[in-house]
Amino acid sequence: MVPGGPTDYGVIGVLDRLPVMERFSPYTARTACALCGSRDGTLIETRDRHGDPLAVTCCRGCGLAYVDPIPSAAELARFYTERYRKEYKQATAPRLKHVYRAGKVALGRARVVGLLATPPARVLDCGAGGGEFSYLLSSRGYRLTGIEPNDGYREYAKAEYGVDLRAGTLDAARFEPGEFDLITLFHVLEHLPDPGAGLARLAGWLKPGGHLYVEVPNAVTRVASPSNLYHRAHLYYFAPEPLAALAARAGLRAILLDGAPTLANLTAVFVKEAAAPVGAFASAHDAVVAANRARTLARYLTSGHTLASVAPRLWNRMQEGRIERAGGNGRAALDRLFATEAPRLGA
């Protein structure tokens, strides 16, 4: 790989030219923290999951973890439109195993949605991917609109499932104030160059009392593989406290923050209320740094969590292989999955 251009690998070429530094040393960031504005941090990672240079800092003021420097919005928009899915999934459109995998995840998320809004509620699925979750909600009577910047995945979802997916990024989307009862944001917030501005934009599209349902990488997890955690497409990693503070500035109050160290992802649900000044909150810096110190490959491979997940993972891979060999289209695969698994899961 020869660095130089803005998208020669991942997001931005400047990341390839960063010097390799010592982990857990004091770090002065080029990009100020999106929450508290500080540049003082602790360097928690120096390599991405491919082994290439990547600086990930944890802000000393609040504990927000982020890639430094943050790429520009234009560079990110080009990357996600043209390259992200191919580099991340090695595909320009979902394969049947991806459809099956995403469909199973969609069923679990639909259980939470049912507690927050009932059909015919207006729902925005922001970052809809291959459209599996959008299709599930649409089939249950929700009035669903989605946003998906990747051309291949979005057009596949529209053709395969007939769902209403719009092109473009969150910044480029246009909706009326208070248009939605519920907005879902699964593994999108960590991709935004300014997560606080993104949350404020989403809050503007919510009705008073509407809900935002979020899932992001958990900065304090101790169960994720250290060799597969950090990569350039993820600009931020969230502990519960910084995420709640960012949301509060947008007038969103947390009613669920499920980000225990035993979870790879942080799940949160917010309700829209009148914006109020953010009061003092505990910094997550020490917890984030401690979690990163504790994550080693040996501990990951020998942990009870990893060992307990071996059999379910093997079973899921066998099922995905069966789906791939059976062939057919994504809609038929999802219809079979939803018909068989939804009653069992109570989804």
C-alpha positions as a printed NumPy array, in Angstrom:
array([[  0.   ,   0.   ,   0.   ],
       [  1.375,   3.398,  -0.968],
       [ -0.225,   6.238,   1.022],
       [ -0.926,   9.58 ,  -0.509],
       [ -4.46 ,   9.972,  -1.872],
       [ -7.509,  10.735,   0.252],
       [ -8.936,   7.207,  -0.105],
       [ -5.916,   4.981,  -0.803],
       [ -6.939,   2.804,   2.122],
       [-10.002,   3.135,   4.304],
       [-10.945,   6.784,   4.746],
       [ -8.048,   9.187,   4.496],
       [ -4.424,   8.913,   3.463],
       [ -3.054,  11.017,   6.322],
       [ -3.783,   8.111,   8.693],
       [ -1.235,   6.017,   6.823],
       [  1.469,   8.572,   7.563],
       [  0.949,   8.724,  11.324],
       [  4.019,   7.705,  13.326],
       [  3.711,   4.586,  15.441],
       [  3.444,   5.732,  19.055],
       [  3.392,   3.954,  22.39 ],
       [ -0.012,   2.854,  23.646],
       [ -1.379,   4.411,  26.845],
       [  0.929,   7.39 ,  26.632],
       [ -0.356,  10.989,  26.983],
       [ -1.639,  12.236,  23.64 ],
       [ -2.473,  15.658,  22.233],
       [ -5.111,  15.269,  19.551],
       [ -5.215,  17.167,  16.274],
       [ -9.03 ,  17.083,  16.437],
       [-10.642,  18.493,  19.588],
       [-13.064,  16.264,  21.496],
       [-16.602,  16.503,  20.087],
       [-18.075,  16.549,  23.591],
       [-15.889,  18.687,  25.851],
       [-13.502,  20.353,  23.382],
       [-10.317,  19.1  ,  25.035],
       [ -7.334,  17.854,  23.03 ],
       [ -5.701,  16.117,  26.009],
       [ -6.084,  12.377,  25.918],
       [ -4.566,   8.954,  26.385],
       [ -3.54 ,   7.004,  23.31 ],
       [ -5.439,   3.707,  23.565],
       [ -4.624,   2.229,  20.15 ],
       [ -1.949,   2.718,  17.481],
       [ -2.998,   0.108,  14.888],
       [ -6.217,  -0.765,  13.118],
       [ -7.433,  -4.334,  12.762],
       [ -5.376,  -4.729,   9.561],
       [ -2.186,  -3.701,  11.367],
       [ -1.912,  -0.287,   9.734],
       [ -1.205,   2.918,  11.719],
       [ -4.239,   4.396,  13.439],
       [ -4.336,   6.783,  16.395],
       [ -7.294,   6.291,  18.748],
       [ -7.39 ,   8.685,  21.681],
       [ -9.527,   8.71 ,  24.817],
       [-10.332,  12.233,  25.992],
       [ -9.118,  12.889,  29.532],
       [-11.939,  15.34 ,  30.132],
       [-14.924,  13.128,  29.365],
       [-13.834,   9.696,  28.147],
       [-15.033,   9.961,  24.551],
       [-12.769,   7.763,  22.395],
       [-12.128,   8.701,  18.783],
       [ -9.823,   8.377,  15.791],
       [ -7.447,  11.289,  15.358],
       [ -7.596,  13.154,  13.073],
       [-11.279,  12.972,  12.12 ],
       [-11.64 ,  12.947,   8.295],
       [-13.706,  15.582,   6.545],
       [-17.393,  15.092,   5.769],
       [-16.66 ,  15.13 ,   2.018],
       [-14.055,  12.381,   2.306],
       [-16.382,  10.268,   4.41 ],
       [-19.342,  10.73 ,   2.059],
       [-17.252,   9.562,  -0.89 ],
       [-15.913,   6.584,   1.041],
       [-19.325,   5.351,   2.205],
       [-20.965,   5.845,  -1.171],
       [-18.302,   4.029,  -3.153],
       [-16.109,   1.808,  -1.001],
       [-17.302,   1.034,   2.509],
       [-19.436,  -2.052,   1.885],
       [-16.918,  -3.576,  -0.481],
       [-14.052,  -3.168,   1.977],
       [-16.064,  -4.09 ,   5.072],
       [-18.192,  -6.944,   3.65 ],
       [-16.152,  -7.748,   0.528],
       [-19.346,  -7.275,  -1.482],
       [-21.125,  -4.522,  -3.384],
       [-24.54 ,  -6.019,  -2.543],
       [-25.62 ,  -8.372,   0.255],
       [-24.941, -12.071,  -0.159],
       [-27.538, -14.504,   1.134],
       [-25.476, -15.217,   4.25 ],
       [-25.424, -11.49 ,   4.99 ],
       [-29.2  , -11.357,   4.504],
       [-29.715, -14.253,   6.915],
       [-27.336, -12.796,   9.509],
       [-28.904,  -9.339,   9.362],
       [-32.395, -10.833,   9.453],
       [-31.687, -12.594,  12.749],
       [-30.377,  -9.368,  14.246],
       [-33.45 ,  -7.523,  12.931],
       [-35.782,  -9.858,  14.827],
       [-34.099,  -9.035,  18.129],
       [-34.267,  -5.318,  17.463],
       [-37.933,  -5.548,  16.46 ],
       [-38.788,  -6.685,  19.992],
       [-37.46 ,  -3.38 ,  21.35 ],
       [-39.219,  -1.381,  18.634],
       [-42.524,  -2.958,  19.662],
       [-42.085,  -1.485,  23.145],
       [-41.418,   2.018,  21.791],
       [-43.912,   2.41 ,  18.947],
       [-46.776,   0.475,  17.394],
       [-47.981,   0.422,  13.767],
       [-48.678,   2.601,  11.867],
       [-46.001,   4.723,  13.546],
       [-43.6  ,   6.669,  11.317],
       [-40.12 ,   5.169,  11.557],
       [-36.804,   6.322,  10.096],
       [-34.152,   3.612,   9.723],
       [-30.95 ,   5.631,   9.433],
       [-28.178,   3.566,   7.856],
       [-30.499,   0.856,   6.575],
       [-27.784,  -1.274,   4.965],
       [-29.282,  -4.13 ,   2.953],
       [-32.799,  -3.274,   4.133],
       [-33.572,  -6.381,   6.21 ],
       [-34.726,  -4.469,   9.296],
       [-36.625,  -1.945,   7.158],
       [-38.418,  -4.808,   5.41 ],
       [-39.351,  -6.47 ,   8.698],
       [-40.894,  -3.288,  10.105],
       [-42.651,  -2.443,   6.834],
       [-44.172,  -5.923,   6.72 ],
       [-45.592,  -5.326,  10.205],
       [-47.377,  -2.128,   9.271],
       [-44.886,   0.562,  10.276],
       [-44.608,   3.473,   7.856],
       [-40.931,   3.071,   7.177],
       [-38.42 ,   5.342,   5.473],
       [-34.723,   4.566,   5.387],
       [-31.442,   6.293,   4.547],
       [-28.547,   4.303,   3.06 ],
       [-25.564,   6.   ,   1.377],
       [-24.122,   2.893,  -0.266],
       [-25.468,   2.542,  -3.79 ],
       [-25.236,  -1.235,  -4.1  ],
       [-26.877,  -2.099,  -0.78 ],
       [-29.6  ,   0.537,  -1.119],
       [-30.612,  -0.443,  -4.645],
       [-30.591,  -4.118,  -3.698],
       [-32.974,  -3.432,  -0.797],
       [-35.323,  -1.351,  -2.925],
       [-35.476,  -3.962,  -5.69 ],
       [-35.634,  -7.005,  -3.416],
       [-38.004,  -5.798,  -0.685],
       [-39.725,  -2.733,  -2.126],
       [-38.735,  -0.615,   0.878],
       [-38.514,   3.179,   0.794],
       [-34.784,   3.871,   1.069],
       [-33.303,   7.266,   0.241],
       [-29.805,   7.931,  -1.088],
       [-27.264,  10.089,   0.703],
       [-25.909,  10.664,   4.167],
       [-27.534,  11.897,   7.353],
       [-26.207,  15.405,   6.685],
       [-27.8  ,  15.489,   3.235],
       [-31.196,  14.057,   4.247],
       [-34.229,  16.35 ,   4.376],
       [-37.273,  15.624,   6.546],
       [-39.894,  17.756,   8.248],
       [-39.525,  18.741,  11.929],
       [-41.314,  16.23 ,  14.14 ],
       [-41.978,  13.846,  11.238],
       [-41.075,  10.577,  13.013],
       [-42.295,   8.69 ,  16.06 ],
       [-39.149,   6.567,  16.168],
       [-35.679,   6.739,  14.63 ],
       [-33.319,   3.771,  14.639],
       [-29.568,   4.293,  14.398],
       [-27.677,   0.996,  14.427],
       [-23.91 ,   1.323,  14.068],
       [-24.141,   4.694,  12.378],
       [-23.27 ,   7.24 ,  15.06 ],
       [-19.67 ,   6.013,  15.295],
       [-19.257,   6.821,  11.585],
       [-20.269,  10.492,  11.847],
       [-17.538,  13.155,  11.983],
       [-19.621,  15.15 ,  14.494],
       [-21.874,  12.808,  16.516],
       [-23.355,  15.651,  18.564],
       [-24.522,  17.464,  15.438],
       [-25.917,  14.196,  14.107],
       [-27.933,  13.6  ,  17.262],
       [-29.294,  17.161,  17.148],
       [-30.377,  16.67 ,  13.543],
       [-32.158,  13.436,  14.387],
       [-33.832,  14.985,  17.422],
       [-35.276,  17.672,  15.166],
       [-37.027,  15.02 ,  13.079],
       [-38.572,  13.358,  16.148],
       [-41.967,  14.238,  17.55 ],
       [-42.002,  15.406,  21.192],
       [-41.962,  12.199,  23.198],
       [-40.557,  10.262,  20.215],
       [-37.729,   7.785,  20.666],
       [-34.238,   7.304,  19.265],
       [-32.959,   3.704,  19.402],
       [-29.166,   3.489,  19.09 ],
       [-26.479,   0.828,  18.957],
       [-22.76 ,   1.717,  18.902],
       [-19.409,   0.063,  19.705],
       [-18.894,  -0.203,  23.456],
       [-15.703,   1.58 ,  24.532],
       [-15.551,  -0.286,  27.85 ],
       [-16.144,  -3.792,  26.48 ],
       [-13.853,  -6.52 ,  27.712],
       [-15.254,  -9.274,  25.492],
       [-14.4  ,  -8.007,  21.989],
       [-11.376,  -9.403,  20.198],
       [ -8.512,  -6.885,  20.457],
       [ -7.492,  -7.808,  16.904],
       [-10.9  ,  -6.945,  15.466],
       [-12.031,  -3.888,  17.383],
       [-10.564,  -0.754,  15.841],
       [-10.844,   0.125,  12.192],
       [-10.911,   3.329,  10.215],
       [-14.564,   3.357,   9.345],
       [-15.366,   3.735,  13.07 ],
       [-14.484,   7.264,  14.108],
       [-15.88 ,   7.045,  17.675],
       [-16.22 ,   4.505,  20.48 ],
       [-18.718,   5.277,  23.222],
       [-18.959,   4.637,  26.918],
       [-22.438,   5.26 ,  28.406],
       [-21.582,   8.593,  30.055],
       [-20.253,  10.478,  26.989],
       [-23.061,   9.116,  24.81 ],
       [-25.725,  10.274,  27.263],
       [-24.097,  13.713,  27.537],
       [-23.962,  14.176,  23.758],
       [-27.615,  13.185,  23.482],
       [-28.68 ,  15.467,  26.336],
       [-27.344,  18.474,  24.44 ],
       [-29.732,  17.568,  21.634],
       [-32.721,  17.359,  23.979],
       [-32.652,  13.568,  24.23 ],
       [-32.95 ,  11.933,  27.651],
       [-31.603,   8.417,  28.114],
       [-34.142,   5.856,  29.304],
       [-31.858,   2.887,  28.559],
       [-28.05 ,   2.705,  28.573],
       [-26.924,  -0.917,  28.335],
       [-23.16 ,  -0.797,  28.032],
       [-21.752,  -3.287,  30.536],
       [-18.154,  -4.514,  30.019],
       [-19.61 ,  -7.936,  29.176],
       [-21.227,  -6.51 ,  26.016],
       [-19.452,  -5.783,  22.736],
       [-22.   ,  -3.099,  21.833],
       [-23.679,  -0.302,  23.765],
       [-27.452,  -0.141,  23.311],
       [-29.31 ,   3.041,  24.194],
       [-32.833,   4.411,  23.933],
       [-33.526,   8.139,  24.214],
       [-36.759,  10.112,  24.437],
       [-37.111,  13.61 ,  23.006],
       [-37.607,  16.324,  25.584],
       [-36.988,  20.056,  25.709],
       [-33.26 ,  20.735,  25.426],
       [-31.6  ,  21.644,  28.697],
       [-27.997,  22.518,  29.622],
       [-25.895,  19.453,  30.271],
       [-24.894,  19.266,  33.9  ],
       [-21.795,  17.663,  35.335],
       [-21.255,  14.034,  34.449],
       [-18.651,  11.489,  35.422],
       [-15.74 ,  11.08 ,  33.021],
       [-15.405,   7.608,  31.516],
       [-11.696,   8.066,  30.773],
       [-10.361,   5.711,  33.428],
       [-12.894,   2.991,  32.613],
       [-12.117,   3.142,  28.884],
       [ -8.358,   3.021,  29.429],
       [ -8.688,   0.16 ,  31.927],
       [-10.812,  -1.848,  29.496],
       [ -8.235,  -1.39 ,  26.747],
       [ -5.416,  -2.442,  29.043],
       [ -7.374,  -5.551,  30.006],
       [ -8.064,  -6.631,  26.426],
       [ -5.418,  -9.079,  25.244],
       [ -5.737, -11.815,  22.657],
       [ -4.885, -14.493,  25.236],
       [ -7.604, -13.29 ,  27.607],
       [-10.095, -13.072,  24.762],
       [ -9.418, -16.605,  23.518],
       [ -9.609, -18.161,  26.985],
       [-12.505, -16.151,  28.414],
       [-15.762, -17.821,  29.36 ],
       [-17.619, -15.49 ,  26.997],
       [-15.535, -16.592,  23.995],
       [-15.687, -20.289,  24.838],
       [-19.459, -20.14 ,  25.373],
       [-19.942, -18.498,  21.997],
       [-18.112, -21.159,  19.979],
       [-21.048, -23.545,  19.532],
       [-23.612, -20.832,  18.626],
       [-21.177, -19.319,  16.129],
       [-20.546, -22.673,  14.48 ],
       [-24.285, -23.324,  14.286],
       [-24.909, -19.917,  12.726],
       [-22.132, -20.47 ,  10.167],
       [-23.65 , -23.828,   9.242],
       [-27.037, -22.19 ,   8.776],
       [-25.525, -19.42 ,   6.673],
       [-23.792, -22.019,   4.505],
       [-27.08 , -23.862,   4.06 ],
       [-28.791, -20.636,   2.999],
       [-26.025, -19.881,   0.505],
       [-26.182, -23.374,  -1.017],
       [-29.982, -23.271,  -1.294],
       [-29.781, -20.148,  -3.439],
       [-32.855, -18.11 ,  -4.256],
       [-33.444, -14.471,  -3.414],
       [-33.143, -12.396,  -0.267],
       [-36.853, -11.785,   0.169],
       [-37.69 , -15.497,   0.167],
       [-34.863, -16.168,   2.629],
       [-36.097, -13.439,   4.983],
       [-39.719, -14.551,   4.728],
       [-38.732, -18.084,   5.763],
       [-36.557, -16.8  ,   8.583],
       [-39.167, -14.404,   9.961],
       [-41.922, -17.016,   9.766],
       [-39.907, -19.631,  11.68 ],
       [-37.861, -17.551,  14.122],
       [-40.244, -14.752,  15.114],
       [-42.617, -17.016,  17.119],
       [-39.688, -18.735,  18.833],
       [-38.074, -15.441,  19.817],
       [-41.325, -13.711,  20.668],
       [-40.418, -11.011,  18.162]])
